[in-house]
């Protein structure tokens, strides 16, 4: 048992409590309130003068697949043998021994959605995982949470510009995606009708997308790529998220009408390719003002995951309300990943994934996580 006492508690979903306690039992939050009694034998962490928040979460990373300091040997996040590889499972490439996990925890980040990169038109499945553990099977919150798809420069550059194989153009990307979705839809219809259809590994992997059990996780920076993703989603009646959303501020009204989740970032760093020419930290504020719930992402290791609070702080500086910024790195990514019943806010019954900061990390670059708990276990 654990009692975190006298902290400034930011619950995210139920307001701020200026001086409150959190009681943890069996890895879950048992109670939140003032003057809670410490049961006999309970460990007590004194949080007076500190900010207590849910463990932070990023809805789009490649942590464990694109590893720290071993970029070539640790590059297990792009299966570039074919532009269409839905049968790839991100969990089979995750290395929990990657030091990025420890560094993320030290930054107060306890959960992440991670999976394949964006070289392929369809790249494989993402998972939501806890960032503490030695075996990925024991770290999974939900698997799969999404199927990766990519538009624009990345698949074009990997295939079309390199060896002149499809896709060479944005049209080719859309065509390959449509072809795969059409085949998967027919495959699903035949199976649902009880027909004896030959087993197809790739189409089996696409069934959760066709049946709207998971969304297509669409890597799209440019406005036209986002609109193509939306067009295809409507054609096939599937769910999608718009990941990166760099040009989102240019079509905020359209995106608001569509109402799809927008995952913005990585906004820190240079404009390393043409698609990023409109990149700005103003995008989250503009999309929020348009009525969208925004997630802020690092695309780690593009931006190290421990910089997630810094990313949120910079978005606040450029107009995103602070409460919206906190939601963008806690409850919003949890909802996008379908794990909001367990993480993303401080509420009785949820997992005791908790970060304790010496000051507000959205205000000060000097802020540090003084303690981090995952399932009630102190890991920092």
N, C-alpha and C positions, 0 to 999 in steps of 0.2 A: 504494500500500500504506500501511497505517496500523497503528501499534502503540499501544494504550492501555495504559499501564504502571502497575503498583503500586497499582491501585485496589481498594476493597472491592467485589467483584463479586457482585451479587444476580442469580443466573441465573433465579430463579423456579421452574424445574422440577427443578433439580439442586442445590439448596442454595446457601448463601452461601460465597464464597471470600474470606477476610479480606485477602489480598494476592495479586492475580493480574493477569495480562496478557490482553489480547484482540488477536489479530492479524486484520486485515481485508485481504482481497484481492478485487479485482474486485467490490466492493460486498457481499460475503458475509463472514460470520465464518468464518475459516479454522481458528482454534485458540483455545482458552482454557486457561490454565494458568500455573504459576509459572515465572519466569525465562525467558520466551520470548525468543529472539534477534530483533533487528530486522534484517531483510534489508537489503542495501545499497540506499540511496536511499529507505528507508522513512520516512515521517513518524512522529514519536513525540509522543504527548500524555502528559504526566506527570500521573497521577491520584492520586498519593499523598495520603492523607487525605480522599479524595473517595469518594462512593457512585456506583457504575456500575450502571445498570439497563437493561433493555430500554426502548426508546421506549414511552411510555404509550399506551393505546388506549381509546377510548370507543365503546361499541356502539350508542349512540343519540344522534345529533345532527342538526342541520339546518345545519351549517356550510356556507357558500358559497351557500346558498339563501335563508336569512333573514339578511341581511348586517348587519354592524356599522355603526351610525350612519346608515344609509340605509333605515330600517325600511319605508317605503312603496314607494319606488322599488326597494329591494332585496328586497321580499317576493315571492319566486318559489317559495314552497314549499307553497302551497295553491291548487290549481286549483278554485276554488269555483263553476265553471259547472255542476257536477253532483255529487251525493253519491257517485257511483260512477265512478271514473276510473282503473281499473287500467292503462290504456295509457300513463299518464304515467311518464316515466323521470327519476329524480332527477338523473342526470348531465347532462341537458339544461338544468338550472337552476343548476348549480354555477358560481360565479365564483371561480376560484383567486386573483384579485386582491384579494379581500376581506381586510382586514387581520387578520381573525380567524385566518387561517392562520399568519401570522407570530407573532402573540401566543401561539397554541397551542404552536408549536414552542419559543418562548422559555420555556414552562412545562414542557417535556420531553415533550409529547404529539406523537407522530409519525404516528399513524394514527387514523382515525375512520370510523364507519359513518354515512352521511348520506343524507337523502332527504326526501320530502314530509312536510308537517305532518299535523295530526290533525283538520282540518275535515271531511274526507270519511270516509264509512264504509269505502271502499276508495280509497286515495290514489295508489298508484303504487309504483315500486320504489326500494329503497335500494341503495347501493353501499358497498363498503369501499375507502377511498382512502388513499394517503400524503398528508401535509399539505404536502409541498414540491413545487413545480412551477408551471409557467405554463399548462399545458394539461391539462385533466382526463383526457383520453384516456391521457396518459402517467403519470398518478398512480394509476390504478385497480389495486387488488389483486384485487378480484373484483366482477363485476357481471353480474346482480343478486345480492344476498345475501338479500333478503327483499321481500315485498309488504306495504305498510303497510295496516293496518286500524285503525279507531278506534271505541271504545265510549264511551257516557256523554255528558257535558255538551258536549263540543266539537261533534260532528256535530248534536246536538239544537239547540244554540245557533246554529249556522251556518245551519241550514235550518228546522227546526221552529219555533223561537221567533222567527225573523226574518220568514219569509213563509208560515208554516203549511204548508210543503210537507214531504213525507216525507223524513227521519224526524222525527216530532214526539216520539216516545217511545223508550225503550230497546227496546221490542218492535219498533218500526219499524226501528231499526238492525239488530237481529238478523234481521228478515225480509228486508231488502235484502241483507244478507250471504249469508243462506241461498239467496236467489233467484239471486244471481250464482254462487255455488258450484255450485248444482244445474245451472244452464245450462252452466257450464264443464265439469262432470263429464260431462254428456250429449255435449257437443261433443267432448271428449277420447275418449269411448267410440266415437263415430262415426268419428272420424279414425283411431283405432287399428284399427278394423274395416275400414278401407279404403274407407269410404263417401265419396262426393263431397259434401262439405258446403260451403255458402257461407262464404267467409272472413269472420270476425268479429274485428275488431281487439282489442276488449276481452276476448273469450274467449281469444284467442291469448295475451294477456298473463297470463291466469290459469292457463294450462297448467302452468307450472313449480310452481305451488302444488298443483294437483290431483295432479301426478306426484311430489310430495314432493321436488322438486329444491331448493326454497327454502321457508322457513316463512312463515306469515302473521305479520307483526310487529304484535302487538295492543296498541295504546294502551289501557290499562285501569288506572284508579286505584282504583275501588271494588271491594270484595270480590265483589259480585254481578256486576259486569261481567267480572271475571276468570273467574268460574264460568260465565258465558254463553260466553265465548271458549273455555273448555275443553270445554263441552258441544258447541258447534258443531264444534270440531276433531275430537272423537270421532265425531260423526255422519258427517263426510265423510272421516275417515281422513287428515287433513292434519297437518302439523307447524306448531307455533306457538311464539312466544316471548311472554312476558308483560312488557310494557314499562311502566315507572313503578311498578306494583305497590305503590302507596302503602298500601293496606290489607293487604298481604301478611302482616304479623305477626298479623292477626286470623284468618287461615285457613292458617297455616303448615303444620299437619298435613296438610290436604287438598292443598296445593301440593306437599308432599314426596312424597305418594303418586302424584301425577300426573307428577312428575319433569320438568316443562318448564323451560326456561331462564327465570330471573327477572332482570330488568334494573331495578334500583331507583334511583329518582331522578326529577327533581331534588329532593333533600332539603333543600338550602340555599334560603333565601329565605322569603317570607311564604306564608301559606295563602290564595292569591289567589282560590280558588273553593271551592264547597261540597265538592267531591270530595276536597279536600286536608285536611279537618278532622282526620283522624287521622295526618297526616304527622309522622314522627319519624325521627331518625337511629338509633333502636334497631332499625328494621326489618331492615337487613342482618344484624345479629347474630342476630336471632331466626330468620331464614330459614336462615342458616348452621348454627345449632345444630340446626335441623330436618333437616339433611342435604343442603341444596341448595347448588349452586355459584352464587354471586352475582356479577353484574356491577354496578358502580356507574356511573351515567350522569349527565351534566350537562344533557342535553336542549339543549345549546348552540344558540342564544345565551341560552336562559333563564338558565342559569348559564354564564358564560364558560368555554370549554374549558380555559383555562390554570389554572382552579381545580380541575381533576380531582384533583390530589394533596391539596388541602385537603379536598375532599369525602371522600376516603379516610381522611384523618386524623381527621375528625369522626366517621366511622363507627367507627374504632378507639376513640375516646374513649367511645363508647356501647356498647362490648362486642364489636365484631368483632375477632377475632384479627388481629394485624398481617400475618401471612403470608397470611391469607385476603383482607385488604384489598389487598395487592400483587397477588394473583392476579386480583382483581376489576377491576383497571385495566390488566391485561397479558394473561395467557394466557386467562382466561375469555372476555373479549370477542373475542379472536382465534378461539377455538373456536366461539363462537356465529356468527361471521361466516364460518367455514369457511376461515380463512387461517392456522391455527396452524402449518402446515408452514413458513411464511415469517416470521411475526412473533409477538410475545407472550412470548418468552423468549430468553435468551442461550445459544445452542447452535451448535456448528460446523455450517455448511451453511445456516443461516438468514440472512435479510437483515440487514445491519449497520445496524439502526436502534437507536441507543444514546443514552442520556441520562446525563450526568455531573453530579451535584449536589454542591454544596459541603457539604451536610449532608442528613440524612434529611428529605425534604419532608413525610412523614407525621408527623414530630415537631415541626418548626419552621416557623412561617409565614415566617421569615426566609430559608428555604432558596431557593437559586437554581440554575438549570441553568447550569453554567459552560461546557458544551459539549453540543451535540446533533448527532448524525450520522444521516443518512437515506441508506440504500444506501452507507454508507461515506463519504459527502460531508458535510463539516462545514457545517451550515446555521445554527448559533448559536455 
